[in-house]
């Protein structure tokens, strides 16, 4: 996998494109020379964690034939006070919506993503305490 990072003007604004061919914007706040026109790189790390896990969990639940109507993940984090300001704590809350959702299968899908499939979780968990909560919102 390869990515390209391209500066926009002479600001702390950058475009990034990977093998998928899609561009994303990363930017800093105005006080560091940015335009405040895009997500911060550390936000994108959390986006990657949530996206990776969500895709795994969706695939696993589909294979289990669990009728999930919607999945939402809320992620809260803390970072170190000193540089490098890595994540020191990440809390993920999964919200599952659908009729008669079996909690054990939801838990199993999340656990499989965490322990086996999600590469982002595997990397971050080496330096960060990641906790997971599951909220089952049965709509039936």
C-alpha positions as CSV (number, residue, x, y, z in Angstrom):
1,X,0.0,0.0,0.0
2,X,1.2,3.5,-0.8
3,X,-0.1,7.0,-0.2
4,X,0.7,10.4,-1.5
5,X,0.6,13.6,0.6
6,X,0.4,16.9,-1.3
7,X,0.6,20.3,0.3
8,X,-2.0,22.9,-0.7
9,X,-0.4,26.3,-1.1
10,X,2.1,27.0,1.6
11,X,-0.3,26.3,4.4
12,X,-0.5,23.4,6.9
13,X,-3.2,22.0,4.5
14,X,-2.6,18.7,2.9
15,X,-4.3,16.3,0.5
16,X,-3.7,12.6,0.9
17,X,-4.5,9.9,-1.6
18,X,-4.0,6.2,-1.3
19,X,-4.2,3.1,-3.5
20,X,-8.0,3.5,-3.6
21,X,-7.6,6.8,-5.6
22,X,-9.7,8.9,-3.2
23,X,-8.4,12.2,-1.8
24,X,-8.9,13.3,1.7
25,X,-8.2,16.7,3.3
26,X,-6.0,17.1,6.4
27,X,-5.6,20.6,7.9
28,X,-4.4,22.3,11.0
29,X,-5.9,25.2,12.9
30,X,-5.1,28.7,11.8
31,X,-2.7,29.3,14.7
32,X,-0.3,26.8,13.2
33,X,-0.6,28.0,9.6
34,X,-3.6,25.9,8.6
35,X,-6.9,26.9,7.1
36,X,-9.0,24.9,9.5
37,X,-10.6,23.3,6.4
38,X,-10.1,19.6,7.1
39,X,-9.8,16.9,9.7
40,X,-6.7,16.7,11.9
41,X,-4.4,13.7,11.3
42,X,-5.1,12.3,14.9
43,X,-8.8,12.5,14.2
44,X,-8.2,10.5,11.1
45,X,-6.6,7.8,13.3
46,X,-9.8,7.5,15.3
47,X,-11.8,7.5,12.0
48,X,-9.6,4.6,10.8
49,X,-10.2,2.7,14.1
50,X,-14.0,3.2,14.0
51,X,-14.2,2.4,10.2
52,X,-12.1,-0.7,10.4
53,X,-14.0,-2.1,13.4
54,X,-17.4,-1.1,11.8
55,X,-16.6,-2.9,8.6
56,X,-15.5,-6.0,10.4
57,X,-18.5,-6.1,12.7
58,X,-20.9,-5.5,9.8
59,X,-19.4,-8.4,7.8
60,X,-19.4,-10.7,10.8
61,X,-23.0,-9.9,11.8
62,X,-24.1,-10.4,8.1
63,X,-22.5,-13.9,8.2
64,X,-24.3,-14.6,11.4
65,X,-27.6,-13.4,9.8
66,X,-28.2,-10.9,12.6
67,X,-30.8,-8.3,11.3
68,X,-29.0,-5.0,12.3
69,X,-30.7,-1.9,10.9
70,X,-28.0,0.5,12.0
71,X,-24.7,0.6,13.8
72,X,-23.2,3.8,15.3
73,X,-19.9,4.0,17.1
74,X,-19.0,6.8,19.5
75,X,-15.3,7.1,20.3
76,X,-13.8,9.2,23.1
77,X,-10.1,9.5,23.7
78,X,-7.4,11.1,25.8
79,X,-3.9,12.0,24.6
80,X,-0.6,12.3,26.4
81,X,0.2,15.8,27.7
82,X,3.8,15.8,26.3
83,X,5.0,15.2,22.7
84,X,4.5,12.9,21.0
85,X,0.9,13.3,22.1
86,X,-0.1,9.7,21.5
87,X,-3.5,8.3,22.5
88,X,-3.4,7.0,26.0
89,X,-7.0,6.0,26.3
90,X,-9.7,5.2,23.7
91,X,-13.3,4.3,24.7
92,X,-15.5,2.9,22.0
93,X,-19.3,2.6,22.5
94,X,-21.1,0.5,19.8
95,X,-24.8,1.3,19.4
96,X,-26.7,-1.5,17.6
97,X,-30.3,-0.9,16.3
98,X,-32.7,-3.6,15.0
99,X,-35.4,-6.0,16.0
100,X,-34.6,-8.8,18.5
101,X,-30.8,-8.4,18.4
102,X,-29.0,-11.2,20.2
103,X,-26.6,-9.5,22.6
104,X,-24.2,-12.6,22.6
105,X,-23.8,-12.3,18.8
106,X,-23.2,-8.6,19.0
107,X,-20.5,-9.1,21.6
108,X,-18.9,-12.0,19.6
109,X,-18.7,-9.8,16.5
110,X,-17.1,-6.9,18.3
111,X,-14.7,-9.3,20.1
112,X,-13.7,-11.0,16.8
113,X,-13.0,-7.6,15.3
114,X,-10.9,-6.5,18.3
115,X,-9.0,-9.7,18.8
116,X,-8.5,-11.0,15.2
117,X,-9.5,-8.8,12.3
118,X,-9.1,-5.1,12.8
119,X,-5.5,-4.1,11.9
120,X,-6.0,-0.6,13.3
121,X,-7.0,-2.0,16.7
122,X,-4.0,-4.3,16.7
123,X,-1.6,-1.4,16.1
124,X,-3.2,1.1,18.6
125,X,-3.7,-1.5,21.3
126,X,0.1,-1.8,21.6
127,X,0.4,1.7,23.1
128,X,-3.2,2.6,24.1
129,X,-5.8,1.2,26.5
130,X,-8.9,0.6,24.4
131,X,-12.2,-0.2,26.1
132,X,-15.4,-1.3,24.4
133,X,-19.0,-0.9,25.5
134,X,-22.1,-2.3,23.6
135,X,-25.5,-0.7,23.7
136,X,-28.3,-2.9,22.3
137,X,-31.2,-0.8,21.1
138,X,-33.9,-3.4,20.2
139,X,-36.4,-1.7,17.9
140,X,-39.0,-4.5,18.1
